[in-house]
Amino acid sequence: MGFITYFAIPCNLLVLLMCRYPSVAVGFNQDLDDLKDEEKSVLVQYLEKRDPSYWNRANIITFAIGIEHLVIALKTVIALIIPDVPH
C-alpha cells in the first residue's frame, strides 16, 4: 500500500499536466509543440496565461517535479505525526 501511495502522486500530477481536449486523434505522431491553446490542459493554460514567456514546457515539468516532492514530503510528515497504534 505504501508503494501505491508513492506511485499515485506522480501519476496524478501527470494527469493534471497532460489531460487535454484534442481536436485530432491522440497518437505518437501528434506534435505537442503545435497544440492550440484550448487543446492544452487547464493547468497549463492557466500557467501560460499568467506569464507566457516564463512557463515553457521545461519550467512546467520542473514545477510538477517540485510539487511532487512537496506532496511526498507532506505525506511523510503526516505519517510521522499520526501514530501507527492508537492509545
Phi and psi in radians as a Rosetta constraint file:
Dihedral C 1 N 2 CA 2 C 2 CIRCULARHARMONIC -1.102 0.35
Dihedral N 2 CA 2 C 2 N 3 CIRCULARHARMONIC -0.708 0.35
Dihedral C 2 N 3 CA 3 C 3 CIRCULARHARMONIC -1.090 0.35
Dihedral N 3 CA 3 C 3 N 4 CIRCULARHARMONIC -0.711 0.35
Dihedral C 3 N 4 CA 4 C 4 CIRCULARHARMONIC -1.112 0.35
Dihedral N 4 CA 4 C 4 N 5 CIRCULARHARMONIC -0.678 0.35
Dihedral C 4 N 5 CA 5 C 5 CIRCULARHARMONIC -1.165 0.35
Dihedral N 5 CA 5 C 5 N 6 CIRCULARHARMONIC -0.670 0.35
Dihedral C 5 N 6 CA 6 C 6 CIRCULARHARMONIC -1.282 0.35
Dihedral N 6 CA 6 C 6 N 7 CIRCULARHARMONIC -0.515 0.35
Dihedral C 6 N 7 CA 7 C 7 CIRCULARHARMONIC -1.353 0.35
Dihedral N 7 CA 7 C 7 N 8 CIRCULARHARMONIC -0.519 0.35
Dihedral C 7 N 8 CA 8 C 8 CIRCULARHARMONIC -1.265 0.35
Dihedral N 8 CA 8 C 8 N 9 CIRCULARHARMONIC -0.525 0.35
Dihedral C 8 N 9 CA 9 C 9 CIRCULARHARMONIC -1.091 0.35
Dihedral N 9 CA 9 C 9 N 10 CIRCULARHARMONIC -0.940 0.35
Dihedral C 9 N 10 CA 10 C 10 CIRCULARHARMONIC -1.169 0.35
Dihedral N 10 CA 10 C 10 N 11 CIRCULARHARMONIC -0.548 0.35
Dihedral C 10 N 11 CA 11 C 11 CIRCULARHARMONIC -1.107 0.35
Dihedral N 11 CA 11 C 11 N 12 CIRCULARHARMONIC -0.754 0.35
Dihedral C 11 N 12 CA 12 C 12 CIRCULARHARMONIC -1.168 0.35
Dihedral N 12 CA 12 C 12 N 13 CIRCULARHARMONIC -0.638 0.35
Dihedral C 12 N 13 CA 13 C 13 CIRCULARHARMONIC -1.156 0.35
Dihedral N 13 CA 13 C 13 N 14 CIRCULARHARMONIC -0.668 0.35
Dihedral C 13 N 14 CA 14 C 14 CIRCULARHARMONIC -1.123 0.35
Dihedral N 14 CA 14 C 14 N 15 CIRCULARHARMONIC -0.648 0.35
Dihedral C 14 N 15 CA 15 C 15 CIRCULARHARMONIC -1.096 0.35
Dihedral N 15 CA 15 C 15 N 16 CIRCULARHARMONIC -0.733 0.35
Dihedral C 15 N 16 CA 16 C 16 CIRCULARHARMONIC -1.098 0.35
Dihedral N 16 CA 16 C 16 N 17 CIRCULARHARMONIC -0.632 0.35
Dihedral C 16 N 17 CA 17 C 17 CIRCULARHARMONIC -1.456 0.35
Dihedral N 17 CA 17 C 17 N 18 CIRCULARHARMONIC -0.532 0.35
Dihedral C 17 N 18 CA 18 C 18 CIRCULARHARMONIC -1.807 0.35
Dihedral N 18 CA 18 C 18 N 19 CIRCULARHARMONIC -0.319 0.35
Dihedral C 18 N 19 CA 19 C 19 CIRCULARHARMONIC -1.169 0.35
Dihedral N 19 CA 19 C 19 N 20 CIRCULARHARMONIC 2.157 0.35
Dihedral C 19 N 20 CA 20 C 20 CIRCULARHARMONIC -2.567 0.35
Dihedral N 20 CA 20 C 20 N 21 CIRCULARHARMONIC 3.126 0.35
Dihedral C 20 N 21 CA 21 C 21 CIRCULARHARMONIC -2.053 0.35
Dihedral N 21 CA 21 C 21 N 22 CIRCULARHARMONIC 1.435 0.35
Dihedral C 21 N 22 CA 22 C 22 CIRCULARHARMONIC -1.298 0.35
Dihedral N 22 CA 22 C 22 N 23 CIRCULARHARMONIC 2.497 0.35
Dihedral C 22 N 23 CA 23 C 23 CIRCULARHARMONIC -1.551 0.35
Dihedral N 23 CA 23 C 23 N 24 CIRCULARHARMONIC -0.254 0.35
Dihedral C 23 N 24 CA 24 C 24 CIRCULARHARMONIC -2.098 0.35
Dihedral N 24 CA 24 C 24 N 25 CIRCULARHARMONIC 2.851 0.35
Dihedral C 24 N 25 CA 25 C 25 CIRCULARHARMONIC -1.071 0.35
Dihedral N 25 CA 25 C 25 N 26 CIRCULARHARMONIC 2.416 0.35
Dihedral C 25 N 26 CA 26 C 26 CIRCULARHARMONIC -1.406 0.35
Dihedral N 26 CA 26 C 26 N 27 CIRCULARHARMONIC 2.320 0.35
Dihedral C 26 N 27 CA 27 C 27 CIRCULARHARMONIC -2.829 0.35
Dihedral N 27 CA 27 C 27 N 28 CIRCULARHARMONIC 3.131 0.35
Dihedral C 27 N 28 CA 28 C 28 CIRCULARHARMONIC -1.219 0.35
Dihedral N 28 CA 28 C 28 N 29 CIRCULARHARMONIC -0.338 0.35
Dihedral C 28 N 29 CA 29 C 29 CIRCULARHARMONIC -1.608 0.35
Dihedral N 29 CA 29 C 29 N 30 CIRCULARHARMONIC 0.048 0.35
Dihedral C 29 N 30 CA 30 C 30 CIRCULARHARMONIC -1.347 0.35
Dihedral N 30 CA 30 C 30 N 31 CIRCULARHARMONIC 2.279 0.35
Dihedral C 30 N 31 CA 31 C 31 CIRCULARHARMONIC -1.523 0.35
Dihedral N 31 CA 31 C 31 N 32 CIRCULARHARMONIC 2.017 0.35
Dihedral C 31 N 32 CA 32 C 32 CIRCULARHARMONIC -1.234 0.35
Dihedral N 32 CA 32 C 32 N 33 CIRCULARHARMONIC -0.352 0.35
Dihedral C 32 N 33 CA 33 C 33 CIRCULARHARMONIC -1.370 0.35
Dihedral N 33 CA 33 C 33 N 34 CIRCULARHARMONIC -0.341 0.35
Dihedral C 33 N 34 CA 34 C 34 CIRCULARHARMONIC -1.816 0.35
Dihedral N 34 CA 34 C 34 N 35 CIRCULARHARMONIC 0.389 0.35
Dihedral C 34 N 35 CA 35 C 35 CIRCULARHARMONIC -1.263 0.35
Dihedral N 35 CA 35 C 35 N 36 CIRCULARHARMONIC 2.476 0.35
Dihedral C 35 N 36 CA 36 C 36 CIRCULARHARMONIC -1.263 0.35
Dihedral N 36 CA 36 C 36 N 37 CIRCULARHARMONIC 2.794 0.35
Dihedral C 36 N 37 CA 37 C 37 CIRCULARHARMONIC -1.046 0.35
Dihedral N 37 CA 37 C 37 N 38 CIRCULARHARMONIC -0.689 0.35
Dihedral C 37 N 38 CA 38 C 38 CIRCULARHARMONIC -1.297 0.35
Dihedral N 38 CA 38 C 38 N 39 CIRCULARHARMONIC -0.200 0.35
Dihedral C 38 N 39 CA 39 C 39 CIRCULARHARMONIC -1.541 0.35
Dihedral N 39 CA 39 C 39 N 40 CIRCULARHARMONIC -0.212 0.35
Dihedral C 39 N 40 CA 40 C 40 CIRCULARHARMONIC -1.392 0.35
Dihedral N 40 CA 40 C 40 N 41 CIRCULARHARMONIC 2.820 0.35
Dihedral C 40 N 41 CA 41 C 41 CIRCULARHARMONIC -1.142 0.35
Dihedral N 41 CA 41 C 41 N 42 CIRCULARHARMONIC 2.789 0.35
Dihedral C 41 N 42 CA 42 C 42 CIRCULARHARMONIC -1.098 0.35
Dihedral N 42 CA 42 C 42 N 43 CIRCULARHARMONIC -0.688 0.35
Dihedral C 42 N 43 CA 43 C 43 CIRCULARHARMONIC -1.121 0.35
Dihedral N 43 CA 43 C 43 N 44 CIRCULARHARMONIC -0.767 0.35
Dihedral C 43 N 44 CA 44 C 44 CIRCULARHARMONIC -1.163 0.35
Dihedral N 44 CA 44 C 44 N 45 CIRCULARHARMONIC -0.688 0.35
Dihedral C 44 N 45 CA 45 C 45 CIRCULARHARMONIC -1.060 0.35
Dihedral N 45 CA 45 C 45 N 46 CIRCULARHARMONIC -0.748 0.35
Dihedral C 45 N 46 CA 46 C 46 CIRCULARHARMONIC -1.106 0.35
Dihedral N 46 CA 46 C 46 N 47 CIRCULARHARMONIC -0.808 0.35
Dihedral C 46 N 47 CA 47 C 47 CIRCULARHARMONIC -1.134 0.35
Dihedral N 47 CA 47 C 47 N 48 CIRCULARHARMONIC -0.728 0.35
Dihedral C 47 N 48 CA 48 C 48 CIRCULARHARMONIC -1.220 0.35
Dihedral N 48 CA 48 C 48 N 49 CIRCULARHARMONIC -0.511 0.35
Dihedral C 48 N 49 CA 49 C 49 CIRCULARHARMONIC -1.272 0.35
Dihedral N 49 CA 49 C 49 N 50 CIRCULARHARMONIC -0.523 0.35
Dihedral C 49 N 50 CA 50 C 50 CIRCULARHARMONIC -1.179 0.35
Dihedral N 50 CA 50 C 50 N 51 CIRCULARHARMONIC -0.834 0.35
Dihedral C 50 N 51 CA 51 C 51 CIRCULARHARMONIC -2.675 0.35
Dihedral N 51 CA 51 C 51 N 52 CIRCULARHARMONIC 1.577 0.35
Dihedral C 51 N 52 CA 52 C 52 CIRCULARHARMONIC -1.120 0.35
Dihedral N 52 CA 52 C 52 N 53 CIRCULARHARMONIC -0.450 0.35
Dihedral C 52 N 53 CA 53 C 53 CIRCULARHARMONIC -1.353 0.35
Dihedral N 53 CA 53 C 53 N 54 CIRCULARHARMONIC -0.426 0.35
Dihedral C 53 N 54 CA 54 C 54 CIRCULARHARMONIC -1.625 0.35
Dihedral N 54 CA 54 C 54 N 55 CIRCULARHARMONIC -0.678 0.35
Dihedral C 54 N 55 CA 55 C 55 CIRCULARHARMONIC -1.522 0.35
Dihedral N 55 CA 55 C 55 N 56 CIRCULARHARMONIC 1.331 0.35
Dihedral C 55 N 56 CA 56 C 56 CIRCULARHARMONIC -1.610 0.35
Dihedral N 56 CA 56 C 56 N 57 CIRCULARHARMONIC -3.124 0.35
Dihedral C 56 N 57 CA 57 C 57 CIRCULARHARMONIC -1.076 0.35
Dihedral N 57 CA 57 C 57 N 58 CIRCULARHARMONIC -0.702 0.35
Dihedral C 57 N 58 CA 58 C 58 CIRCULARHARMONIC -1.134 0.35
Dihedral N 58 CA 58 C 58 N 59 CIRCULARHARMONIC -0.735 0.35
Dihedral C 58 N 59 CA 59 C 59 CIRCULARHARMONIC -1.224 0.35
Dihedral N 59 CA 59 C 59 N 60 CIRCULARHARMONIC -0.575 0.35
Dihedral C 59 N 60 CA 60 C 60 CIRCULARHARMONIC -1.183 0.35
Dihedral N 60 CA 60 C 60 N 61 CIRCULARHARMONIC -0.725 0.35
Dihedral C 60 N 61 CA 61 C 61 CIRCULARHARMONIC -1.160 0.35
Dihedral N 61 CA 61 C 61 N 62 CIRCULARHARMONIC -0.699 0.35
Dihedral C 61 N 62 CA 62 C 62 CIRCULARHARMONIC -1.105 0.35
Dihedral N 62 CA 62 C 62 N 63 CIRCULARHARMONIC -0.707 0.35
Dihedral C 62 N 63 CA 63 C 63 CIRCULARHARMONIC -1.067 0.35
Dihedral N 63 CA 63 C 63 N 64 CIRCULARHARMONIC -0.753 0.35
Dihedral C 63 N 64 CA 64 C 64 CIRCULARHARMONIC -1.127 0.35
Dihedral N 64 CA 64 C 64 N 65 CIRCULARHARMONIC -0.704 0.35
Dihedral C 64 N 65 CA 65 C 65 CIRCULARHARMONIC -1.138 0.35
Dihedral N 65 CA 65 C 65 N 66 CIRCULARHARMONIC -0.694 0.35
Dihedral C 65 N 66 CA 66 C 66 CIRCULARHARMONIC -1.124 0.35
Dihedral N 66 CA 66 C 66 N 67 CIRCULARHARMONIC -0.765 0.35
Dihedral C 66 N 67 CA 67 C 67 CIRCULARHARMONIC -1.114 0.35
Dihedral N 67 CA 67 C 67 N 68 CIRCULARHARMONIC -0.691 0.35
Dihedral C 67 N 68 CA 68 C 68 CIRCULARHARMONIC -1.033 0.35
Dihedral N 68 CA 68 C 68 N 69 CIRCULARHARMONIC -0.801 0.35
Dihedral C 68 N 69 CA 69 C 69 CIRCULARHARMONIC -1.147 0.35
Dihedral N 69 CA 69 C 69 N 70 CIRCULARHARMONIC -0.651 0.35
Dihedral C 69 N 70 CA 70 C 70 CIRCULARHARMONIC -1.134 0.35
Dihedral N 70 CA 70 C 70 N 71 CIRCULARHARMONIC -0.723 0.35
Dihedral C 70 N 71 CA 71 C 71 CIRCULARHARMONIC -1.170 0.35
Dihedral N 71 CA 71 C 71 N 72 CIRCULARHARMONIC -0.710 0.35
Dihedral C 71 N 72 CA 72 C 72 CIRCULARHARMONIC -1.126 0.35
Dihedral N 72 CA 72 C 72 N 73 CIRCULARHARMONIC -0.715 0.35
Dihedral C 72 N 73 CA 73 C 73 CIRCULARHARMONIC -1.119 0.35
Dihedral N 73 CA 73 C 73 N 74 CIRCULARHARMONIC -0.743 0.35
Dihedral C 73 N 74 CA 74 C 74 CIRCULARHARMONIC -1.093 0.35
Dihedral N 74 CA 74 C 74 N 75 CIRCULARHARMONIC -0.719 0.35
Dihedral C 74 N 75 CA 75 C 75 CIRCULARHARMONIC -1.085 0.35
Dihedral N 75 CA 75 C 75 N 76 CIRCULARHARMONIC -0.728 0.35
Dihedral C 75 N 76 CA 76 C 76 CIRCULARHARMONIC -1.164 0.35
Dihedral N 76 CA 76 C 76 N 77 CIRCULARHARMONIC -0.753 0.35
Dihedral C 76 N 77 CA 77 C 77 CIRCULARHARMONIC -1.104 0.35
Dihedral N 77 CA 77 C 77 N 78 CIRCULARHARMONIC -0.762 0.35
Dihedral C 77 N 78 CA 78 C 78 CIRCULARHARMONIC -1.116 0.35
Dihedral N 78 CA 78 C 78 N 79 CIRCULARHARMONIC -0.682 0.35
Dihedral C 78 N 79 CA 79 C 79 CIRCULARHARMONIC -1.142 0.35
Dihedral N 79 CA 79 C 79 N 80 CIRCULARHARMONIC -0.565 0.35
Dihedral C 79 N 80 CA 80 C 80 CIRCULARHARMONIC -1.315 0.35
Dihedral N 80 CA 80 C 80 N 81 CIRCULARHARMONIC -0.553 0.35
Dihedral C 80 N 81 CA 81 C 81 CIRCULARHARMONIC -1.294 0.35
Dihedral N 81 CA 81 C 81 N 82 CIRCULARHARMONIC -0.753 0.35
Dihedral C 81 N 82 CA 82 C 82 CIRCULARHARMONIC -1.398 0.35
Dihedral N 82 CA 82 C 82 N 83 CIRCULARHARMONIC 2.178 0.35
Dihedral C 82 N 83 CA 83 C 83 CIRCULARHARMONIC -1.242 0.35
Dihedral N 83 CA 83 C 83 N 84 CIRCULARHARMONIC 2.587 0.35
Dihedral C 83 N 84 CA 84 C 84 CIRCULARHARMONIC -1.251 0.35
Dihedral N 84 CA 84 C 84 N 85 CIRCULARHARMONIC -0.592 0.35
Dihedral C 84 N 85 CA 85 C 85 CIRCULARHARMONIC -2.012 0.35
Dihedral N 85 CA 85 C 85 N 86 CIRCULARHARMONIC 2.165 0.35
Dihedral C 85 N 86 CA 86 C 86 CIRCULARHARMONIC -1.199 0.35
Dihedral N 86 CA 86 C 86 N 87 CIRCULARHARMONIC 2.817 0.35
